Amino acid sequence: MKGEEISSSAPLNKDLVDKMVVPGDVILDLSKMTNQTIKLGSGLCQDGDTITVIKAGRLRFSKPNKYWIENSQKRYIPSAGDTILGIVADCRPDNFLVDIKGPTLAYLPVLAFEGGTRRNIPKFEVGTLLYVRVVKANTGMNPELSCTDAGGKAAEFGPLKGGYMFESSTGLCRMLLGSPACPVLEALGKRLSFEIAVGFNGRVWVNASSPKTIVAIANALMSSESLSGVQQRILVEKLLQSPALS
């Protein structure tokens, strides 16, 4: 149940935020209600007067009012607002069909670009890697994508050239996108110069000045999912001492 909004006077149990929860756990009693709006993301649902967990994972919170369950899975379930990495699978007159690692292909309208018109339709070959935003994700329909932000600007969206893309779990990507700064990315960024794009759909793109640096960074990221912040920083220090990066 994605993007559902409820009104309640009692905030979700803050003691459970960032903790592991399992199906059946109750995180909010709705018997006390006023006008505070809370958004429920993946893994949570309303059951009578309670908000309960329906998927095991960590309870996460993002300001101002969104809660969801974060878990590690290989299959991505699209949600409006997600920023993801897609691979062009087919080109049609009105849209591109894009593999987003989900249940179905998504479509990217040819006009879903900043200043898009019929006269300047972008040309992408099959296999092109794109950084895109999910704008519609309704059950029973192919998701719709855009290469603009909510204000219609290109921002960072569009084709990703060069570099290396690897697939991971959605849990790793959510960790890398987490706030405050992810320890492994923070440690790498202090010592190495590189570009990175992380998608909520379990895809990561890395680019740097040399192939060996790209491979080293990708290996560090893939090894960091189950590590604590301290362990991630130790991992990076060992990586930087490797003769391969000298």
Residue pairs with C-beta under 8 A, 6 or more apart in sequence:
1 40
1 42
1 44
1 45
1 46
2 40
2 41
2 42
2 79
2 80
2 137
3 39
3 40
3 41
3 79
3 80
4 39
4 40
4 45
4 46
5 37
5 38
5 39
5 40
6 30
6 37
6 38
6 40
6 46
6 51
7 33
7 34
7 35
7 36
7 37
7 38
8 28
8 30
8 32
8 33
8 34
8 36
8 38
9 32
9 33
9 34
9 36
10 28
10 29
10 30
10 32
11 28
11 36
11 38
12 27
12 28
12 38
12 51
12 59
12 61
12 67
13 27
13 28
16 25
16 27
16 59
17 59
17 60
17 61
17 67
18 58
18 59
18 60
19 58
19 59
20 56
20 57
20 58
21 27
21 53
21 56
21 57
21 58
21 59
21 69
22 53
22 56
23 52
23 53
23 54
23 55
23 56
24 52
24 53
25 52
25 53
26 50
26 51
26 52
26 53
27 44
27 51
27 52
27 53
27 59
27 67
28 38
28 50
28 51
29 49
29 50
30 46
30 48
30 49
30 50
30 51
31 49
36 65
37 65
38 65
38 66
38 67
39 65
39 66
39 67
40 46
40 51
40 66
40 67
40 68
41 60
41 66
41 67
41 68
41 69
41 79
42 55
42 68
42 69
42 77
42 79
43 53
43 54
43 55
43 57
43 68
43 69
43 70
43 71
44 51
44 52
44 53
44 54
44 67
44 68
44 69
45 51
45 52
45 54
46 52
53 59
53 69
54 69
55 69
55 71
56 69
56 71
57 69
57 70
57 71
57 72
57 171
58 69
58 70
58 71
59 67
59 68
59 69
59 70
60 67
60 68
60 69
60 70
60 174
61 67
62 179
70 171
70 174
71 170
71 171
72 169
72 170
72 171
72 172
72 225
73 169
73 170
73 171
73 202
74 169
74 170
74 202
75 101
75 102
75 103
76 84
76 100
76 101
76 102
76 170
76 200
76 201
76 202
77 102
77 103
78 84
78 100
78 102
78 106
78 134
78 137
78 143
78 201
79 134
79 137
79 200
80 134
80 135
80 136
80 137
81 133
81 134
82 133
82 134
82 137
82 199
82 200
82 201
83 131
83 132
83 133
83 134
83 157
83 199
83 200
84 100
84 101
84 131
84 132
84 133
84 134
84 199
84 200
84 201
84 203
85 100
85 129
85 130
85 131
85 132
85 160
85 165
85 197
85 198
85 199
85 201
85 203
85 204
85 205
86 98
86 99
86 100
86 106
86 108
86 129
86 130
86 132
86 145
86 199
86 201
87 98
87 99
87 127
87 128
87 129
87 130
88 96
88 97
88 98
88 99
88 124
88 125
88 126
88 127
88 128
88 130
89 97
89 98
89 99
89 105
89 126
90 96
90 97
90 105
90 126
91 97
91 124
91 125
91 126
93 110
94 109
94 110
95 107
95 108
95 109
95 110
96 107
96 108
96 110
96 124
97 105
97 106
97 107
97 108
98 105
98 106
98 107
98 108
98 130
98 132
98 145
99 105
100 106
100 134
100 143
100 145
100 201
101 167
101 201
101 202
101 203
102 143
102 201
104 142
104 143
105 142
106 134
106 142
106 143
106 144
106 145
107 142
107 143
107 144
107 145
108 130
108 132
108 144
108 145
108 146
108 147
109 116
109 144
109 146
110 116
110 121
110 122
111 117
111 118
111 121
112 135
112 144
112 145
112 146
112 147
112 148
113 122
113 147
113 148
113 154
113 158
114 147
114 148
114 152
114 153
114 154
116 122
124 130
124 159
128 159
129 159
129 160
129 165
129 205
130 147
130 157
130 158
130 159
130 160
131 147
131 156
131 157
131 158
131 159
131 160
131 197
131 199
131 205
132 145
132 146
132 147
132 157
133 145
133 146
133 147
133 148
133 149
133 157
134 143
134 144
134 145
135 144
135 145
135 146
136 143
136 144
137 143
137 144
146 157
147 154
147 157
147 158
148 154
148 155
148 157
149 155
149 157
156 197
160 197
160 205
160 207
162 207
163 195
163 205
163 206
163 207
163 208
163 214
164 205
164 206
164 207
164 214
164 215
164 218
165 203
165 204
165 205
165 206
166 203
166 204
166 206
166 218
166 222
167 202
167 203
167 204
168 202
168 203
168 204
168 221
168 222
168 225
169 202
169 225
170 200
170 201
170 202
171 225
172 202
172 204
172 221
172 222
172 224
172 225
173 198
173 199
173 200
173 201
173 202
173 203
173 204
174 200
175 182
175 224
175 225
176 182
176 184
176 185
176 198
176 204
176 221
177 198
177 200
182 232
183 229
183 230
183 232
183 233
184 220
184 221
184 224
184 227
184 232
184 233
184 235
184 236
185 196
185 221
187 232
187 233
187 236
187 237
188 194
188 217
188 220
188 236
191 236
191 240
192 208
192 213
192 217
192 240
193 208
193 209
194 206
194 207
194 208
194 213
194 214
194 217
195 205
195 206
195 207
195 208
196 204
196 205
196 206
196 207
196 217
197 204
197 205
198 204
198 205
204 218
204 221
206 214
206 217
206 218
206 221
207 214
208 214
208 217
212 244
212 245
213 245
216 239
216 242
216 244
216 245
219 239
220 235
220 236
220 239
223 235
224 232
224 235
227 235
239 245
